[in-house]
């Protein structure tokens, strides 16, 4: 089965803005204080000598590389404005700014009015591991209003896509990895799961050991300040989505005086450790599933799934997964739909209400023995193209998370925590509980238990939370606004569904965000959009 255009759009929307559910992203615990590694010599390290005065050469963008997800070269925006690409040199190790460098891939579309131009609006679409160079053109029309006064700019963070992308396993090995039981029930399955996790880590070290210590969020934040200087801006204008909100918070902590106008959408809770973050995601996905199943019930006979109540529909999904655990079914080509891949596909479709119809269809078809659609949804989240090639989002996601997080879990520790995860969600509890082991055996120690995002003295930062967000639950917005500090974090609420707010198309959200970025009008704290 070839992926439909609708599924491609849905898959991109899900995959690029998400804290990938196979790993735990946001850390908490003991914060690094103002004299810790986050703040140490930040300004000096960012300046990086001659690199701040480097000149960028902008050229027509090539087609995305396999590591970026493949596809065709980006087409011009409405009105004919082309996408241009370049690369910027940054220190590999900011502690040794005169040492080796790394090339970071950039993309931009010029502002419509150069007379009213404010500067460059830099986007990070999350993951971590999403290629900004590939993603920004895909969503370019949705942000085109902001191009009234900004060059739209994005980049592949270090370790991602064309920015010295982390390489781990081959496509064939990744196919096998994703078929491994991600919710092991027996000692043999647990042993296989742990072995697979450690094998992946060794492959990453073998193929990308040079850059693994230098792909963390602190380095990416310093890259953004160098980028600000190279682009010629006195302040950083920023739009961060999902993990991009954590990156934005870390930037604000490191360089509070350099913050211009910044928006954080689909907000990571910076106060949670990896266990709390995964448990929060479990509850978030369960909330989204509850909303999906209730919508099915509300539509009556129009819905293809069995059950007269939300819980009955959910039980049907649980029964399907139990059957797949015992006997996978035909998926795409020779590939099978396993319980783990089906759960991944369900999660992928819950990122946007627009893909609920695909989820309903995929579940109905899988119940009849055809797992193609659910497997295609899983592929979208795992970064697998129709041709069997994987982008590097999975490898980069793990590398960045494990460079950040100090926490490492054993199988025994993970199993002890599973009852709480199962209590939070029958469908996603085991799946996200076992994800605690994503950094087990990783060759690089993590930088922190939680990032410090306090930013006294920074300009107001607009923090937008979506009450129905499955991947970055709503309470993360309040936690981020509070952690940024009084007078800095300005919380706004969108009462909607899906991951993020601005891309929902809600007119109120886009009016408030646009008014702030374009005209400097800070929304009143507590503003609610429906």
C-alpha positions in Angstrom: 0.0 0.0 0.0 1.3 3.4 -0.9 0.8 6.2 1.6 -2.0 8.6 0.6 -1.4 12.4 0.5 -3.7 12.9 3.4 -1.7 10.4 5.5 1.5 12.0 4.4 0.3 15.3 5.7 -1.0 13.8 8.9 2.2 11.9 9.4 4.3 15.0 9.0 2.1 16.9 11.4 2.5 14.2 14.0 6.1 13.3 13.6 7.8 16.7 13.5 6.2 18.3 16.5 6.2 15.6 19.0 8.2 14.5 21.9 8.6 11.0 20.4 6.7 8.6 22.6 9.4 6.0 22.4 11.6 8.1 24.6 11.2 10.3 27.6 12.2 13.8 27.0 11.7 16.3 29.7 13.8 15.8 32.8 13.4 17.1 36.4 14.9 16.7 39.8 17.8 18.9 41.0 18.1 21.9 38.8 21.5 23.2 37.6 21.9 26.5 39.4 23.0 29.8 38.0 26.6 28.8 38.5 26.2 25.4 37.0 27.1 24.1 33.5 24.1 25.8 31.8 25.2 29.3 32.7 28.9 28.9 32.7 30.5 31.3 30.3 27.4 31.3 28.1 28.0 34.6 26.5 31.7 34.0 25.8 31.0 30.5 24.5 28.3 31.7 22.2 30.4 34.5 20.7 33.0 31.9 19.4 35.4 34.5 18.1 35.4 34.8 14.3 32.5 32.5 13.8 30.1 35.3 14.8 31.2 37.3 11.8 31.0 34.5 9.2 29.0 35.3 6.1 26.3 33.0 4.9 25.9 32.1 1.3 22.2 31.4 0.4 21.4 29.2 -2.6 18.3 27.4 -3.9 17.4 24.5 -1.6 18.2 20.9 -2.8 15.8 18.0 -2.2 15.8 16.8 1.4 18.4 14.2 2.1 17.4 10.7 3.4 18.4 11.8 6.9 15.9 14.7 6.6 13.1 12.5 5.4 13.6 12.6 1.6 11.2 14.1 -0.9 11.3 16.9 -3.4 13.0 20.3 -3.2 10.6 22.9 -1.6 8.5 24.8 -4.0 8.2 28.6 -3.7 5.6 30.2 -1.4 2.5 31.8 -2.8 3.6 34.9 -4.6 6.8 33.3 -5.7 9.1 33.8 -2.7 11.7 31.0 -2.9 13.2 28.9 -0.1 16.9 29.5 0.2 19.4 27.2 2.0 22.8 27.8 3.6 25.1 26.4 6.3 26.6 27.9 9.4 29.8 26.8 11.2 29.6 26.4 15.0 32.1 25.0 17.5 31.7 21.3 18.0 32.6 21.8 21.7 31.7 25.3 23.1 34.2 24.7 25.9 36.9 24.7 23.1 35.6 27.4 20.7 38.9 27.4 18.8 38.7 23.7 18.1 36.8 21.7 15.5 33.5 23.0 14.0 30.2 21.5 12.9 28.2 22.6 9.9 24.5 23.5 10.7 22.0 23.4 7.8 19.7 26.5 7.6 16.7 27.5 5.5 14.9 30.8 5.0 12.1 32.6 3.2 12.6 36.4 3.0 10.1 38.8 4.6 7.4 40.3 2.4 8.2 43.9 3.4 11.9 44.7 3.8 11.0 48.2 5.0 8.9 46.8 7.9 11.2 43.8 8.5 11.9 43.1 12.2 14.4 40.4 11.8 14.6 36.6 11.4 12.0 34.4 13.2 13.7 31.2 14.0 11.6 28.0 14.3 12.3 24.7 16.1 9.6 22.1 15.5 10.5 19.7 18.2 11.2 16.0 18.4 13.9 16.5 19.4 15.2 15.2 16.1 12.9 17.0 13.6 14.6 18.6 10.6 13.7 22.2 10.5 15.0 22.5 7.0 12.5 19.9 5.8 9.7 20.9 8.0 9.4 24.7 7.6 8.6 24.6 3.9 5.9 21.9 4.6 4.2 24.3 6.9 5.3 27.5 5.3 1.8 28.6 4.2 0.5 28.3 7.8 3.2 30.8 9.0 3.0 33.1 5.9 1.2 35.8 7.9 4.3 36.1 10.1 6.4 36.7 7.0 4.9 40.2 6.8 7.8 41.4 9.0 10.1 38.4 9.4 12.4 36.2 7.4 11.1 32.8 8.3 14.2 30.7 9.3 14.7 27.2 10.6 17.6 24.8 10.9 18.6 21.2 11.5 19.9 21.2 15.1 23.3 19.5 15.6 23.0 15.8 15.2 19.8 16.1 13.0 19.4 15.8 9.3 22.2 17.6 7.4 23.8 19.0 10.5 26.2 16.1 11.0 23.2 13.8 11.6 23.6 11.0 14.2 23.8 7.6 12.5 23.1 4.4 14.4 21.5 1.3 12.8 20.8 0.4 9.1 17.3 0.5 7.7 17.1 -3.3 7.9 18.2 -3.2 11.6 15.6 -0.5 12.3 12.8 -2.6 10.8 13.8 -5.4 13.1 14.1 -3.1 16.1 10.6 -1.7 15.6 9.2 -5.2 15.4 10.8 -6.1 18.8 8.2 -6.3 21.5 8.2 -2.9 23.2 5.9 -4.2 26.0 7.7 -7.4 27.2 5.8 -9.7 29.4 8.1 -12.6 30.0 11.7 -12.8 31.2 12.8 -13.8 27.7 11.0 -10.8 26.1 12.6 -8.5 28.7 16.0 -9.9 28.0 15.5 -9.3 24.2 14.2 -5.8 24.9 17.2 -4.8 27.0 19.6 -6.4 24.5 18.0 -4.5 21.7 18.3 -1.2 23.6 22.0 -1.7 24.4 22.7 -2.9 20.8 21.2 0.3 19.5 23.3 2.4 21.8 26.5 0.6 20.8 25.7 1.2 17.1 25.2 4.9 17.8 28.6 5.1 19.6 30.3 3.2 16.8 28.9 5.3 13.9 28.6 8.7 15.6 30.7 8.7 18.7 32.4 12.0 17.8 29.3 14.1 18.1 27.3 12.3 20.8 28.7 14.4 23.7 27.9 17.6 21.9 24.2 17.3 20.7 22.4 18.3 23.9 20.0 21.2 24.3 22.5 23.5 25.8 24.7 23.3 22.7 21.7 23.8 20.5 20.7 27.0 22.5 24.2 28.3 22.1 24.0 27.6 18.4 20.9 29.7 18.2 22.6 32.6 19.8 25.5 32.3 17.3 22.8 32.1 14.6 21.2 35.3 15.9 24.5 37.1 15.5 25.3 35.6 12.1 21.9 36.6 10.8 22.5 40.1 12.0 19.8 40.4 14.7 20.4 42.2 18.1 17.6 40.0 19.6 16.4 36.4 19.1 12.9 36.2 17.6 11.8 32.6 18.2 8.9 30.2 17.7 9.4 26.9 19.5 7.0 23.9 19.3 7.0 20.9 21.6 10.6 20.1 22.5 11.3 23.5 20.9 9.7 25.0 23.9 12.3 23.4 26.2 15.1 24.6 23.8 13.5 28.1 24.0 13.4 28.0 27.8 17.1 27.0 28.0 18.0 29.7 25.6 16.2 32.3 27.7 18.0 31.1 30.8 21.4 31.3 29.1 20.8 34.6 27.3 17.9 36.5 29.0 19.0 39.9 27.7 19.1 38.6 24.1 15.4 37.4 24.1 13.3 39.4 21.6 9.7 38.2 20.9 9.3 34.5 21.6 6.4 32.1 21.5 6.4 28.6 23.0 3.6 26.3 21.7 2.8 22.8 22.9 4.8 23.3 26.0 7.1 20.8 27.7 7.0 20.8 31.5 10.5 21.7 32.6 10.0 20.6 36.2 9.4 16.9 35.5 11.9 14.1 35.5 11.8 11.4 32.8 9.5 9.2 34.8 7.1 12.0 35.5 7.3 13.1 31.9 6.5 9.7 30.5 3.7 9.2 33.0 2.3 12.6 32.0 2.4 11.6 28.4 0.6 8.4 29.3 -2.2 10.4 30.8 -2.2 12.8 27.9 -2.5 10.1 25.3 -5.2 8.5 27.4 -7.1 11.8 27.4 -6.8 12.1 23.7 -8.0 8.4 23.3 -11.0 9.2 25.6 -11.9 12.1 23.4 -11.5 10.0 20.2 -13.7 7.1 21.6 -16.3 9.5 22.9 -16.5 11.2 19.4 -17.0 7.7 18.0 -19.9 7.0 20.3 -21.4 10.5 19.7 -21.5 9.7 15.9 -23.5 6.5 16.5 -23.8 4.1 13.6 -21.6 6.3 11.5 -18.6 5.1 13.5 -17.1 1.8 12.3 -15.8 0.7 15.8 -17.9 -1.5 18.0 -19.2 -0.3 21.4 -22.0 1.9 22.7 -19.9 3.7 25.3 -16.4 5.2 25.3 -15.1 2.5 27.5 -16.6 -0.3 25.3 -14.8 1.3 22.3 -11.6 1.4 24.2 -12.0 -2.2 25.3 -12.3 -3.2 21.6 -9.0 -1.5 20.9 -7.4 -3.3 23.9 -8.8 -6.6 22.6 -7.3 -5.9 19.2 -3.9 -5.2 20.7 -4.1 -8.4 22.8 -4.7 -10.4 19.6 -1.8 -8.7 17.9 0.4 -9.6 20.9 -0.3 -13.3 20.3 -0.4 -13.2 16.5 0.7 -10.2 14.3 -1.2 -9.7 11.1 -0.3 -8.7 7.5 0.9 -5.1 7.3 2.7 -3.7 4.3 4.5 -6.0 1.9 6.2 -8.7 3.9 6.1 -6.6 7.1 3.7 -7.5 9.9 1.6 -5.3 12.2 2.7 -6.2 15.8 1.1 -5.0 19.0 3.9 -2.5 19.5 3.7 -1.1 16.0 -0.1 -0.9 16.2 0.2 1.1 19.5 2.7 3.4 17.8 0.2 3.9 14.9 -2.6 4.7 17.4 -0.4 7.3 19.1 0.6 8.9 15.8 -3.0 9.4 14.8 -3.9 11.0 18.2 -1.7 14.0 17.6 -4.3 15.7 15.5 -8.1 15.5 15.4 -7.8 15.7 11.7 -6.3 12.1 11.7 -9.0 10.6 13.9 -10.8 9.3 10.8 -7.6 7.5 9.7 -7.3 6.0 13.1 -10.9 4.8 13.0 -10.3 3.3 9.5 -7.0 1.7 10.6 -8.5 0.1 13.7 -11.5 -1.3 11.7 -9.3 -2.7 9.0 -6.9 -4.3 11.5 -9.7 -5.9 13.3 -10.5 -7.5 9.9 -6.9 -8.7 9.4 -5.5 -5.8 7.4 -2.8 -3.9 9.3 -1.6 -1.7 6.4 -3.0 1.6 7.6 -2.0 1.3 11.2 1.5 0.2 10.1 1.7 3.2 7.8 0.8 5.5 10.7 3.5 3.9 12.8 6.0 4.4 10.0 5.2 8.1 10.0 6.2 8.4 13.6 9.2 6.1 13.3 10.6 8.1 10.4 10.2 5.4 7.7 9.5 6.4 4.1 7.6 4.3 1.6 10.9 3.2 0.0 12.0 1.6 3.3 14.5 4.3 4.2 14.6 5.9 7.6 15.4 9.5 8.4 17.6 10.1 11.4 14.9 11.5 13.7 14.9 8.3 15.8 18.7 8.3 16.3 18.8 12.1 16.9 15.9 11.9 19.3 17.7 9.3 21.5 21.0 11.1 21.2 19.7 14.5 22.3 17.5 13.1 25.1 20.3 11.0 26.5 22.8 13.9 26.2 20.4 15.9 28.3 19.1 13.4 30.9 21.2 12.0 33.7 18.6 9.4 34.5 19.2 5.7 33.6 16.7 2.9 34.4 17.3 -0.8 34.8 14.8 -3.4 33.8 13.9 -4.1 37.5 13.4 -0.4 38.2 11.2 0.0 35.1 9.1 -3.1 36.0 8.5 -1.7 39.5 7.0 1.5 38.0 4.7 -0.2 35.4 1.6 -0.6 37.7 1.3 3.1 37.9 1.6 3.5 34.2 -0.9 0.8 33.6 -3.3 2.5 36.0 -3.0 5.7 33.9 -3.7 3.9 30.6 -4.7 0.4 29.6 -3.6 1.2 26.0 -0.4 3.2 26.5 0.8 2.3 30.1 3.2 -0.5 29.3 4.2 1.1 26.0 5.4 4.4 27.6 6.5 2.8 30.8 9.1 0.7 29.1 10.3 3.8 27.3 12.0 4.8 30.5 14.9 2.5 29.4 15.6 4.5 26.2 19.0 5.7 27.6 20.0 2.4 29.2 23.6 1.7 28.1 24.0 5.0 26.5 27.8 5.9 26.1 27.4 9.6 27.2 26.4 10.8 30.6 23.5 13.3 30.7 23.9 16.9 31.6 21.0 17.4 34.0 18.0 16.1 35.9 16.0 19.0 34.7 16.8 22.1 32.7 16.9 25.5 34.4 14.7 27.8 32.4 14.5 30.7 34.8 15.1 33.9 32.8 15.0 37.0 35.0 15.3 40.2 33.0 14.1 38.5 29.7 11.4 40.1 27.6 7.9 38.6 27.8 7.7 35.0 26.4 4.2 33.9 25.2 3.5 30.3 26.5 0.6 28.6 24.8 -1.0 25.4 26.2 -3.6 23.2 24.6 -6.0 21.5 27.0 -6.4 18.5 24.8 -2.7 18.0 23.9 -1.7 14.3 24.2 2.1 14.7 23.9 2.8 17.8 26.0 -0.1 17.9 28.5 -1.6 21.2 29.3 -0.2 21.7 32.8 3.3 22.0 31.2 2.4 25.5 30.0 1.6 26.7 33.5 4.8 25.1 34.8 6.9 26.7 32.1 5.4 30.1 32.6 6.0 29.9 36.3 9.6 28.6 35.8 10.5 31.4 33.3 9.7 33.9 36.1 7.4 36.7 37.0 7.0 39.2 34.2 8.6 36.8 31.7 6.3 33.8 31.2 2.8 34.9 29.9 0.4 31.9 29.7 -2.3 31.6 27.1 -4.8 28.7 26.9 -6.3 27.0 23.8 -9.3 24.8 24.6 -8.8 22.3 21.7 -7.6 18.9 20.6 -4.3 17.7 19.1 -0.7 18.6 19.6 -0.1 22.4 19.6 -2.3 25.4 19.2 -1.1 27.7 16.4 -1.3 25.0 13.7 -4.9 24.1 14.7 -6.0 27.0 12.6 -7.9 28.6 15.5 -8.4 32.3 14.6 -8.1 33.5 18.2 -4.8 31.8 18.7 -3.4 33.1 15.5 -4.6 36.6 16.2 -3.0 36.7 19.6 0.3 35.1 18.5 0.4 37.3 15.4 -0.3 40.4 17.3 2.5 39.7 19.7 5.1 38.7 17.1 4.2 41.3 14.5 3.2 44.3 16.6 4.5 43.6 20.0 1.1 43.4 21.7 1.6 41.0 24.6 -1.7 39.1 25.3 -3.1 39.5 28.8 -2.0 36.6 31.1 -4.7 34.0 31.2 -6.1 34.7 27.8 -8.3 31.8 26.6 -9.1 30.8 23.1 -11.8 28.3 22.1 
